[in-house]
Amino acid sequence: MTSETADTSATIDFRSDTITRPDEAMRSAMAKAEVGDNVIDTDPTVAELEERAAATLGMQAALWTPSGTMANLVALCVHLRRGDRFLATRDAHVLANELGSGAWLAGGMPEALEHDAGPGRPSPSAVKKAAGPRKAPYYALRTTLLCLENSHNAAGGAITPPDEHAQLVATARATGLRVHLDGARLWNAAAALGLPPAALTVGVDSVSACFSKGLGAPVGSVLAGGEDFVAHARRIRQMLGGGVRQGGVLAAACLVALGRVSSLKDDHANATALASGLRECGWDTTEPETNIVLATVPDVALTIDRLRAAGILTLPMAGKVRFVTHRDVTSADVAETLRRIKAGPR
Ligand SMILES: *Cc1c(COP(=O)(O)O)cnc(C)c1O
């Protein structure tokens, strides 16, 4: 966190942590990256990233992808057979923000689970009930996959703690489901809990994670799993047009990003300060666990317009106004945001 004073006329952008731009250190790592052809054989920088990401996530192997959306799609394509049902929390990114590709391209039948165990997570009993009997008759819909999301975007960056994660994975196993974890912001959950990211992936078959959000890379995500899973995933990525030749230029940025996980705590402190400042102004907000603050307002579009007029950019999410803190917003920017909000009409 920096304490310099913010420019009182500058726009402050809370739309997403995806807006973060590569800084000088990252650009220089990109410029110097050793590269090869990552489709014909290998790119050394991509290979290094994949190895380090797999180790950080506690998985055997990993695959770089251009986006988190592609990482999730590849995972669903590998896990699902045509017509298989998959479970995910209501408003999960795989259900709400990927244009239906889980159904359209991976051929799955989506089923939303309520967040009945707390924001961002279903209860083990809800998973068990939705999974149905292990041996269903041939004419019955088969449920084969549980998708978890940690932290959960639409639930305001809510964390599923490791003990609840373990119970959900155990229930999925007992009912014959595989488990994919959408960990686009798993880094945030890990930083907030003070745990290594691998502590939050225990028992899953696959996990996706983004370098292009709070960690600040311009492009890139990773999909990690077992050796066989990743070998299959590599073929699907190629099929989807995600084979990138001199990908090392991009992977170099992701390697810099991977070294920045602990700095996400600054974003979390900024989110906490923003939420408490908004509440002092009479706003109804979530108590952020990571870097997302959701505000409940009578008219979301109107509030977003008024904020924009004050030079504060936000986006709607799950029927609320979403503020995301990130490395390009300082604590001084948060103070300036609160000053403008106190000065202006809501
Ligand atoms: C952003 C996000 C993704 C997708 O990442 P992109 O790189 O933007 O495609 C997937 N899941 C969650 C929870 C996200 O927040």
The ligand as an ORCA input file, in Angstrom:
! r2SCAN-3c Opt
* xyz 0 1
  C     -12.251    -14.099    -14.493
  C     -12.725    -15.439    -14.123
  C     -12.595    -16.526    -14.995
  C     -12.136    -16.387    -16.420
  O     -10.985    -15.756    -16.668
  P     -10.686    -14.959    -18.042
  O      -9.206    -15.010    -18.052
  O     -11.255    -13.603    -17.865
  O     -11.278    -15.718    -19.168
  C     -13.003    -17.752    -14.559
  N     -13.520    -17.907    -13.331
  C     -13.661    -16.911    -12.463
  C     -14.226    -17.166    -11.114
  C     -13.287    -15.625    -12.827
  O     -13.443    -14.619    -11.964
*
